Amino acid sequence: MSFLNFKELKDLNDEAMSKEVLDTKKSLFELRLKKATRQSFKSHLFKHYRRKIAQLLTAESQKKQVIK
């Protein structure tokens, strides 16, 4: 899994961006659950999911500032 391009994230509409944030947060929660229950997991995904959430939230806030 590679990092997403920020320009691609900025091009998403509001609904798709909100859905993507929700899906990524859910994946991060499931990864934390696997870690807590000592199941096998890929530890590098923590960094990927957190970065993706940060990028999505940043793009979302930038869109809202432009609208105002």
N, CA, C and O atoms as a CHARMM CRD file, in Angstrom:
* protein
*
  272
    1    1 MET  N      0.84900  -1.17700   0.00000 PROA 1      0.00000
    2    1 MET  CA     0.00000   0.00000   0.00000 PROA 1      0.00000
    3    1 MET  C      0.88900   1.23300   0.00000 PROA 1      0.00000
    4    1 MET  O      1.71600   1.40800   0.89500 PROA 1      0.00000
    5    2 SER  N      0.72400   2.06900  -0.98100 PROA 2      0.00000
    6    2 SER  CA     1.52400   3.27400  -1.04700 PROA 2      0.00000
    7    2 SER  C      0.68500   4.47100  -0.60300 PROA 2      0.00000
    8    2 SER  O     -0.54300   4.40700  -0.55100 PROA 2      0.00000
    9    3 PHE  N      1.37200   5.54500  -0.29100 PROA 3      0.00000
   10    3 PHE  CA     0.67700   6.75800   0.11800 PROA 3      0.00000
   11    3 PHE  C     -0.07500   7.34600  -1.07100 PROA 3      0.00000
   12    3 PHE  O      0.37400   7.25600  -2.21300 PROA 3      0.00000
   13    4 LEU  N     -1.22200   7.94700  -0.78300 PROA 4      0.00000
   14    4 LEU  CA    -2.02000   8.55800  -1.83600 PROA 4      0.00000
   15    4 LEU  C     -1.49500   9.95100  -2.16300 PROA 4      0.00000
   16    4 LEU  O     -0.88500  10.60900  -1.32000 PROA 4      0.00000
   17    5 ASN  N     -1.73100  10.38300  -3.36800 PROA 5      0.00000
   18    5 ASN  CA    -1.34800  11.70400  -3.80600 PROA 5      0.00000
   19    5 ASN  C     -2.34400  12.71600  -3.23500 PROA 5      0.00000
   20    5 ASN  O     -3.55400  12.51500  -3.33400 PROA 5      0.00000
   21    6 PHE  N     -1.85000  13.79000  -2.64400 PROA 6      0.00000
   22    6 PHE  CA    -2.71900  14.77800  -2.00500 PROA 6      0.00000
   23    6 PHE  C     -3.63200  15.46500  -3.01600 PROA 6      0.00000
   24    6 PHE  O     -4.76100  15.82900  -2.68600 PROA 6      0.00000
   25    7 LYS  N     -3.15500  15.64300  -4.23100 PROA 7      0.00000
   26    7 LYS  CA    -3.98100  16.27800  -5.26200 PROA 7      0.00000
   27    7 LYS  C     -5.21700  15.43500  -5.57200 PROA 7      0.00000
   28    7 LYS  O     -6.29300  15.97400  -5.82500 PROA 7      0.00000
   29    8 GLU  N     -5.06000  14.12300  -5.55100 PROA 8      0.00000
   30    8 GLU  CA    -6.19700  13.23100  -5.79500 PROA 8      0.00000
   31    8 GLU  C     -7.22300  13.33500  -4.67100 PROA 8      0.00000
   32    8 GLU  O     -8.42900  13.27600  -4.91200 PROA 8      0.00000
   33    9 LEU  N     -6.73600  13.48900  -3.45100 PROA 9      0.00000
   34    9 LEU  CA    -7.64600  13.61300  -2.31000 PROA 9      0.00000
   35    9 LEU  C     -8.41800  14.92100  -2.35500 PROA 9      0.00000
   36    9 LEU  O     -9.58800  14.96800  -1.97400 PROA 9      0.00000
   37   10 LYS  N     -7.76800  15.98800  -2.82000 PROA 10     0.00000
   38   10 LYS  CA    -8.43600  17.28800  -2.88000 PROA 10     0.00000
   39   10 LYS  C     -9.54900  17.29800  -3.92500 PROA 10     0.00000
   40   10 LYS  O    -10.48500  18.09100  -3.82700 PROA 10     0.00000
   41   11 ASP  N     -9.45000  16.42700  -4.91900 PROA 11     0.00000
   42   11 ASP  CA   -10.43600  16.39100  -5.99500 PROA 11     0.00000
   43   11 ASP  C    -11.71500  15.64600  -5.61900 PROA 11     0.00000
   44   11 ASP  O    -12.70200  15.70900  -6.35200 PROA 11     0.00000
   45   12 LEU  N    -11.71000  14.94500  -4.49000 PROA 12     0.00000
   46   12 LEU  CA   -12.90700  14.21800  -4.06100 PROA 12     0.00000
   47   12 LEU  C    -14.01100  15.19700  -3.65500 PROA 12     0.00000
   48   12 LEU  O    -13.73800  16.27800  -3.13500 PROA 12     0.00000
   49   13 ASN  N    -15.25000  14.80100  -3.90100 PROA 13     0.00000
   50   13 ASN  CA   -16.34700  15.64800  -3.44000 PROA 13     0.00000
   51   13 ASN  C    -16.55000  15.43100  -1.93500 PROA 13     0.00000
   52   13 ASN  O    -15.95100  14.53100  -1.34600 PROA 13     0.00000
   53   14 ASP  N    -17.39200  16.25700  -1.32400 PROA 14     0.00000
   54   14 ASP  CA   -17.55800  16.22700   0.13000 PROA 14     0.00000
   55   14 ASP  C    -18.05800  14.88100   0.63800 PROA 14     0.00000
   56   14 ASP  O    -17.57600  14.38100   1.65500 PROA 14     0.00000
   57   15 GLU  N    -19.01100  14.30000  -0.05600 PROA 15     0.00000
   58   15 GLU  CA   -19.58100  13.01800   0.36600 PROA 15     0.00000
   59   15 GLU  C    -18.55000  11.89500   0.29300 PROA 15     0.00000
   60   15 GLU  O    -18.43700  11.08500   1.21400 PROA 15     0.00000
   61   16 ALA  N    -17.80900  11.85200  -0.79200 PROA 16     0.00000
   62   16 ALA  CA   -16.79600  10.81000  -0.95900 PROA 16     0.00000
   63   16 ALA  C    -15.67200  10.98300   0.05900 PROA 16     0.00000
   64   16 ALA  O    -15.13400  10.00100   0.57100 PROA 16     0.00000
   65   17 MET  N    -15.32400  12.22700   0.34500 PROA 17     0.00000
   66   17 MET  CA   -14.27000  12.48600   1.31700 PROA 17     0.00000
   67   17 MET  C    -14.70000  12.05400   2.71900 PROA 17     0.00000
   68   17 MET  O    -13.90900  11.46100   3.45300 PROA 17     0.00000
   69   18 SER  N    -15.93300  12.34500   3.09000 PROA 18     0.00000
   70   18 SER  CA   -16.43900  11.93700   4.39900 PROA 18     0.00000
   71   18 SER  C    -16.48800  10.42000   4.52000 PROA 18     0.00000
   72   18 SER  O    -16.15900   9.85900   5.56500 PROA 18     0.00000
   73   19 LYS  N    -16.90200   9.76800   3.44500 PROA 19     0.00000
   74   19 LYS  CA   -16.95200   8.29900   3.44900 PROA 19     0.00000
   75   19 LYS  C    -15.55400   7.70800   3.57200 PROA 19     0.00000
   76   19 LYS  O    -15.35500   6.72400   4.28500 PROA 19     0.00000
   77   20 GLU  N    -14.59800   8.29700   2.89000 PROA 20     0.00000
   78   20 GLU  CA   -13.22300   7.81400   2.93800 PROA 20     0.00000
   79   20 GLU  C    -12.62800   7.98700   4.33800 PROA 20     0.00000
   80   20 GLU  O    -11.91500   7.10800   4.82200 PROA 20     0.00000
   81   21 VAL  N    -12.92000   9.12300   4.99100 PROA 21     0.00000
   82   21 VAL  CA   -12.44700   9.34700   6.36400 PROA 21     0.00000
   83   21 VAL  C    -13.03600   8.29000   7.29000 PROA 21     0.00000
   84   21 VAL  O    -12.32600   7.71200   8.11400 PROA 21     0.00000
   85   22 LEU  N    -14.32500   8.04000   7.15400 PROA 22     0.00000
   86   22 LEU  CA   -14.99600   7.06100   8.00200 PROA 22     0.00000
   87   22 LEU  C    -14.43300   5.65700   7.78400 PROA 22     0.00000
   88   22 LEU  O    -14.19000   4.93000   8.74700 PROA 22     0.00000
   89   23 ASP  N    -14.22800   5.27900   6.53600 PROA 23     0.00000
   90   23 ASP  CA   -13.67700   3.94900   6.22000 PROA 23     0.00000
   91   23 ASP  C    -12.25500   3.78900   6.76500 PROA 23     0.00000
   92   23 ASP  O    -11.89900   2.72700   7.27600 PROA 23     0.00000
   93   24 THR  N    -11.46000   4.82900   6.65600 PROA 24     0.00000
   94   24 THR  CA   -10.08300   4.75900   7.13100 PROA 24     0.00000
   95   24 THR  C    -10.03000   4.69200   8.65300 PROA 24     0.00000
   96   24 THR  O     -9.21700   3.95900   9.21600 PROA 24     0.00000
   97   25 LYS  N    -10.89200   5.45200   9.31700 PROA 25     0.00000
   98   25 LYS  CA   -10.95000   5.39000  10.77900 PROA 25     0.00000
   99   25 LYS  C    -11.40100   4.00900  11.24000 PROA 25     0.00000
  100   25 LYS  O    -10.91900   3.49700  12.25000 PROA 25     0.00000
  101   26 LYS  N    -12.31900   3.41300  10.50100 PROA 26     0.00000
  102   26 LYS  CA   -12.78500   2.06600  10.84000 PROA 26     0.00000
  103   26 LYS  C    -11.64400   1.05700  10.67300 PROA 26     0.00000
  104   26 LYS  O    -11.46600   0.17300  11.51100 PROA 26     0.00000
  105   27 SER  N    -10.88200   1.19000   9.60200 PROA 27     0.00000
  106   27 SER  CA    -9.74300   0.29200   9.37200 PROA 27     0.00000
  107   27 SER  C     -8.69200   0.45100  10.46800 PROA 27     0.00000
  108   27 SER  O     -8.10600  -0.53500  10.91500 PROA 27     0.00000
  109   28 LEU  N     -8.45500   1.68500  10.89900 PROA 28     0.00000
  110   28 LEU  CA    -7.49700   1.92900  11.97400 PROA 28     0.00000
  111   28 LEU  C     -7.97900   1.31100  13.28300 PROA 28     0.00000
  112   28 LEU  O     -7.18400   0.74900  14.03600 PROA 28     0.00000
  113   29 PHE  N     -9.28000   1.41500  13.55300 PROA 29     0.00000
  114   29 PHE  CA    -9.84400   0.80100  14.75200 PROA 29     0.00000
  115   29 PHE  C     -9.67500  -0.71700  14.71800 PROA 29     0.00000
  116   29 PHE  O     -9.29100  -1.32500  15.71700 PROA 29     0.00000
  117   30 GLU  N     -9.96000  -1.32200  13.57500 PROA 30     0.00000
  118   30 GLU  CA    -9.81800  -2.77300  13.43700 PROA 30     0.00000
  119   30 GLU  C     -8.36500  -3.20500  13.61300 PROA 30     0.00000
  120   30 GLU  O     -8.09200  -4.26900  14.17000 PROA 30     0.00000
  121   31 LEU  N     -7.44300  -2.38300  13.14100 PROA 31     0.00000
  122   31 LEU  CA    -6.02600  -2.68200  13.31000 PROA 31     0.00000
  123   31 LEU  C     -5.62700  -2.61900  14.78600 PROA 31     0.00000
  124   31 LEU  O     -4.87000  -3.46200  15.26600 PROA 31     0.00000
  125   32 ARG  N     -6.14200  -1.61300  15.50100 PROA 32     0.00000
  126   32 ARG  CA    -5.88100  -1.51300  16.93900 PROA 32     0.00000
  127   32 ARG  C     -6.47100  -2.70300  17.68500 PROA 32     0.00000
  128   32 ARG  O     -5.87300  -3.20800  18.63500 PROA 32     0.00000
  129   33 LEU  N     -7.63600  -3.14300  17.25600 PROA 33     0.00000
  130   33 LEU  CA    -8.28400  -4.28900  17.88000 PROA 33     0.00000
  131   33 LEU  C     -7.44800  -5.55300  17.67400 PROA 33     0.00000
  132   33 LEU  O     -7.29400  -6.35700  18.59400 PROA 33     0.00000
  133   34 LYS  N     -6.91700  -5.72300  16.47700 PROA 34     0.00000
  134   34 LYS  CA    -6.05500  -6.87400  16.21300 PROA 34     0.00000
  135   34 LYS  C     -4.81800  -6.83700  17.08900 PROA 34     0.00000
  136   34 LYS  O     -4.37900  -7.87200  17.59000 PROA 34     0.00000
  137   35 LYS  N     -4.25300  -5.65700  17.27700 PROA 35     0.00000
  138   35 LYS  CA    -3.06900  -5.52900  18.11700 PROA 35     0.00000
  139   35 LYS  C     -3.40300  -5.88000  19.56200 PROA 35     0.00000
  140   35 LYS  O     -2.63600  -6.57600  20.22700 PROA 35     0.00000
  141   36 ALA  N     -4.54500  -5.40200  20.04700 PROA 36     0.00000
  142   36 ALA  CA    -4.94200  -5.64000  21.43600 PROA 36     0.00000
  143   36 ALA  C     -5.23400  -7.11000  21.70200 PROA 36     0.00000
  144   36 ALA  O     -4.99700  -7.59600  22.80800 PROA 36     0.00000
  145   37 THR  N     -5.74400  -7.82000  20.70800 PROA 37     0.00000
  146   37 THR  CA    -6.08100  -9.23300  20.88400 PROA 37     0.00000
  147   37 THR  C     -4.94800 -10.15400  20.42600 PROA 37     0.00000
  148   37 THR  O     -5.11500 -11.37000  20.32700 PROA 37     0.00000
  149   38 ARG  N     -3.80000  -9.54800  20.15100 PROA 38     0.00000
  150   38 ARG  CA    -2.57900 -10.28000  19.78300 PROA 38     0.00000
  151   38 ARG  C     -2.73800 -11.13700  18.52900 PROA 38     0.00000
  152   38 ARG  O     -2.15400 -12.21500  18.42000 PROA 38     0.00000
  153   39 GLN  N     -3.52700 -10.64600  17.59700 PROA 39     0.00000
  154   39 GLN  CA    -3.63000 -11.30300  16.29900 PROA 39     0.00000
  155   39 GLN  C     -2.53000 -10.74900  15.39900 PROA 39     0.00000
  156   39 GLN  O     -1.91800  -9.72900  15.71500 PROA 39     0.00000
  157   40 SER  N     -2.28800 -11.40900  14.30500 PROA 40     0.00000
  158   40 SER  CA    -1.25100 -10.91300  13.40300 PROA 40     0.00000
  159   40 SER  C     -1.76500  -9.67000  12.66500 PROA 40     0.00000
  160   40 SER  O     -2.92200  -9.60700  12.24800 PROA 40     0.00000
  161   41 PHE  N     -0.87800  -8.69200  12.52000 PROA 41     0.00000
  162   41 PHE  CA    -1.23100  -7.45900  11.82500 PROA 41     0.00000
  163   41 PHE  C      0.04100  -6.86000  11.24700 PROA 41     0.00000
  164   41 PHE  O      1.15200  -7.21700  11.63700 PROA 41     0.00000
  165   42 LYS  N     -0.14500  -5.95800  10.32500 PROA 42     0.00000
  166   42 LYS  CA     0.98600  -5.28500   9.69400 PROA 42     0.00000
  167   42 LYS  C      1.14700  -3.92000  10.36700 PROA 42     0.00000
  168   42 LYS  O      0.32000  -3.02500  10.18700 PROA 42     0.00000
  169   43 SER  N      2.20400  -3.77800  11.13100 PROA 43     0.00000
  170   43 SER  CA     2.37800  -2.58500  11.95900 PROA 43     0.00000
  171   43 SER  C      2.58000  -1.30700  11.13300 PROA 43     0.00000
  172   43 SER  O      2.27800  -0.21800  11.62100 PROA 43     0.00000
  173   44 HSD  N      3.06900  -1.41100   9.92800 PROA 44     0.00000
  174   44 HSD  CA     3.27900  -0.21400   9.11400 PROA 44     0.00000
  175   44 HSD  C      1.95500   0.43400   8.70300 PROA 44     0.00000
  176   44 HSD  O      1.93700   1.60000   8.30800 PROA 44     0.00000
  177   45 LEU  N      0.85900  -0.30000   8.78900 PROA 45     0.00000
  178   45 LEU  CA    -0.43200   0.25500   8.39500 PROA 45     0.00000
  179   45 LEU  C     -0.90800   1.34500   9.35300 PROA 45     0.00000
  180   45 LEU  O     -1.70400   2.19800   8.96100 PROA 45     0.00000
  181   46 PHE  N     -0.43300   1.33300  10.60900 PROA 46     0.00000
  182   46 PHE  CA    -0.78100   2.40700  11.52900 PROA 46     0.00000
  183   46 PHE  C     -0.37300   3.75400  10.94300 PROA 46     0.00000
  184   46 PHE  O     -1.16000   4.70100  10.92800 PROA 46     0.00000
  185   47 LYS  N      0.85900   3.82800  10.46300 PROA 47     0.00000
  186   47 LYS  CA     1.37700   5.06600   9.88900 PROA 47     0.00000
  187   47 LYS  C      0.58700   5.46200   8.63800 PROA 47     0.00000
  188   47 LYS  O      0.25500   6.63300   8.45200 PROA 47     0.00000
  189   48 HSD  N      0.29100   4.49100   7.79400 PROA 48     0.00000
  190   48 HSD  CA    -0.43200   4.76800   6.55600 PROA 48     0.00000
  191   48 HSD  C     -1.83300   5.31700   6.83100 PROA 48     0.00000
  192   48 HSD  O     -2.25100   6.30700   6.23200 PROA 48     0.00000
  193   49 TYR  N     -2.54600   4.66500   7.73900 PROA 49     0.00000
  194   49 TYR  CA    -3.92000   5.09300   8.03800 PROA 49     0.00000
  195   49 TYR  C     -3.95200   6.45800   8.71600 PROA 49     0.00000
  196   49 TYR  O     -4.79100   7.29500   8.38300 PROA 49     0.00000
  197   50 ARG  N     -3.04700   6.68800   9.66300 PROA 50     0.00000
  198   50 ARG  CA    -3.03200   7.98600  10.34300 PROA 50     0.00000
  199   50 ARG  C     -2.70700   9.10700   9.36300 PROA 50     0.00000
  200   50 ARG  O     -3.29900  10.18500   9.42500 PROA 50     0.00000
  201   51 ARG  N     -1.76600   8.85100   8.46000 PROA 51     0.00000
  202   51 ARG  CA    -1.39500   9.87100   7.47600 PROA 51     0.00000
  203   51 ARG  C     -2.55100  10.13400   6.50900 PROA 51     0.00000
  204   51 ARG  O     -2.81600  11.28100   6.14800 PROA 51     0.00000
  205   52 LYS  N     -3.22700   9.08100   6.09800 PROA 52     0.00000
  206   52 LYS  CA    -4.35100   9.23600   5.17300 PROA 52     0.00000
  207   52 LYS  C     -5.47700  10.04600   5.82100 PROA 52     0.00000
  208   52 LYS  O     -6.06900  10.91400   5.18000 PROA 52     0.00000
  209   53 ILE  N     -5.77200   9.75900   7.09400 PROA 53     0.00000
  210   53 ILE  CA    -6.80500  10.51100   7.81100 PROA 53     0.00000
  211   53 ILE  C     -6.40500  11.97700   7.91400 PROA 53     0.00000
  212   53 ILE  O     -7.23400  12.85900   7.69100 PROA 53     0.00000
  213   54 ALA  N     -5.15400  12.24800   8.24800 PROA 54     0.00000
  214   54 ALA  CA    -4.68100  13.62800   8.36300 PROA 54     0.00000
  215   54 ALA  C     -4.78800  14.36100   7.02900 PROA 54     0.00000
  216   54 ALA  O     -5.19600  15.52200   6.98700 PROA 54     0.00000
  217   55 GLN  N     -4.42700  13.69600   5.95700 PROA 55     0.00000
  218   55 GLN  CA    -4.51400  14.33000   4.64100 PROA 55     0.00000
  219   55 GLN  C     -5.96100  14.62100   4.25900 PROA 55     0.00000
  220   55 GLN  O     -6.26700  15.68500   3.72000 PROA 55     0.00000
  221   56 LEU  N     -6.84900  13.67000   4.54200 PROA 56     0.00000
  222   56 LEU  CA    -8.26100  13.86700   4.20600 PROA 56     0.00000
  223   56 LEU  C     -8.86600  15.00800   5.01400 PROA 56     0.00000
  224   56 LEU  O     -9.59500  15.83600   4.46700 PROA 56     0.00000
  225   57 LEU  N     -8.57500  15.05700   6.29300 PROA 57     0.00000
  226   57 LEU  CA    -9.11800  16.12500   7.13900 PROA 57     0.00000
  227   57 LEU  C     -8.54900  17.48400   6.75700 PROA 57     0.00000
  228   57 LEU  O     -9.25300  18.49100   6.82700 PROA 57     0.00000
  229   58 THR  N     -7.27900  17.52200   6.35100 PROA 58     0.00000
  230   58 THR  CA    -6.66800  18.76800   5.90300 PROA 58     0.00000
  231   58 THR  C     -7.32300  19.25100   4.61300 PROA 58     0.00000
  232   58 THR  O     -7.63900  20.43300   4.48000 PROA 58     0.00000
  233   59 ALA  N     -7.52300  18.35100   3.67500 PROA 59     0.00000
  234   59 ALA  CA    -8.16500  18.71500   2.40800 PROA 59     0.00000
  235   59 ALA  C     -9.59200  19.18400   2.64800 PROA 59     0.00000
  236   59 ALA  O    -10.05800  20.12500   2.00500 PROA 59     0.00000
  237   60 GLU  N    -10.28200  18.53300   3.56900 PROA 60     0.00000
  238   60 GLU  CA   -11.66100  18.90300   3.88200 PROA 60     0.00000
  239   60 GLU  C    -11.72500  20.30000   4.50000 PROA 60     0.00000
  240   60 GLU  O    -12.59700  21.09500   4.14800 PROA 60     0.00000
  241   61 SER  N    -10.81300  20.59800   5.41100 PROA 61     0.00000
  242   61 SER  CA   -10.82200  21.92600   6.04300 PROA 61     0.00000
  243   61 SER  C    -10.41600  23.00900   5.05000 PROA 61     0.00000
  244   61 SER  O    -10.92200  24.12900   5.12400 PROA 61     0.00000
  245   62 GLN  N     -9.51600  22.69900   4.12600 PROA 62     0.00000
  246   62 GLN  CA    -9.12500  23.67500   3.10700 PROA 62     0.00000
  247   62 GLN  C    -10.30200  23.99200   2.18600 PROA 62     0.00000
  248   62 GLN  O    -10.49000  25.14400   1.79400 PROA 62     0.00000
  249   63 LYS  N    -11.08400  22.99000   1.84600 PROA 63     0.00000
  250   63 LYS  CA   -12.26500  23.22200   1.01000 PROA 63     0.00000
  251   63 LYS  C    -13.25100  24.12500   1.71600 PROA 63     0.00000
  252   63 LYS  O    -13.84100  25.01000   1.09600 PROA 63     0.00000
  253   64 LYS  N    -13.43700  23.90800   3.02000 PROA 64     0.00000
  254   64 LYS  CA   -14.37900  24.72400   3.78400 PROA 64     0.00000
  255   64 LYS  C    -13.90300  26.16100   3.89400 PROA 64     0.00000
  256   64 LYS  O    -14.73000  27.07300   3.88900 PROA 64     0.00000
  257   65 GLN  N    -12.60200  26.39700   3.99200 PROA 65     0.00000
  258   65 GLN  CA   -12.06900  27.75300   4.06500 PROA 65     0.00000
  259   65 GLN  C    -12.23700  28.48400   2.74700 PROA 65     0.00000
  260   65 GLN  O    -12.46500  29.69400   2.73400 PROA 65     0.00000
  261   66 VAL  N    -12.12900  27.77200   1.64600 PROA 66     0.00000
  262   66 VAL  CA   -12.28900  28.38500   0.33100 PROA 66     0.00000
  263   66 VAL  C    -13.73800  28.81100   0.12600 PROA 66     0.00000
  264   66 VAL  O    -14.00600  29.85000  -0.47800 PROA 66     0.00000
  265   67 ILE  N    -14.66200  28.01200   0.62600 PROA 67     0.00000
  266   67 ILE  CA   -16.08400  28.29800   0.45600 PROA 67     0.00000
  267   67 ILE  C    -16.48300  29.55300   1.21100 PROA 67     0.00000
  268   67 ILE  O    -17.31000  30.32700   0.72800 PROA 67     0.00000
  269   68 LYS  N    -15.90700  29.77000   2.39700 PROA 68     0.00000
  270   68 LYS  CA   -16.27400  30.94800   3.20600 PROA 68     0.00000
  271   68 LYS  C    -15.82800  32.19600   2.59700 PROA 68     0.00000
  272   68 LYS  O    -16.05900  33.27100   3.15200 PROA 68     0.00000
